[in-house]
Amino acid sequence: MDNQIGGKEIEESTMMEPREEGSVSEVGAPMETQLEDVGSVMGNAATAPISTLYGLSLPISIELGRTSMKVQEVLHLGRGSVIELDRLAGEPVDVFVGDRRFAEGEVVVLGENFGVRITRILPAAGGNG
């Protein structure tokens, strides 16, 4: 095997060797054990209850608006600079779950914090609307 990438020599220790069955994975457990553990937790995927997912934590992001700026404009930004967005005041904001646009809402103030009141749940991917 050639130990060069892009004409540069690489060390043997940085090269990846193919794994054999029963080899130790990056987390230190044999690979077949990890797969068996996943199978025992999930069981038959067709009969696993949805409640097995309830404890998952998902990232939620709110998008107020977007804009595009030239590098020179970004370099001139400083304290007190105002960036104009592509949304009008009072227009709904987008609620993302992971990287999927999930809902729309309106910004509200809760004490000293901002929040979003959901006004519309978007149809599932592939649906119309």
RADA-V385609 format. One record per helix or strand of 2 or more residues. SS is the DSSP state (~ for helix, > for strand). FROM is the first residue (numbers start at 1). TO is the last residue. Records with the same first field share a line. If there is no record, write none. Layout:
SS=FROM-TO ; FROM-TO
This chain:
>=4-5 ; 8-9 ; 60-63 ; 93-97 ; 100-110 ; 113-121
~=12-14 ; 31-42 ; 50-53 ; 71-75
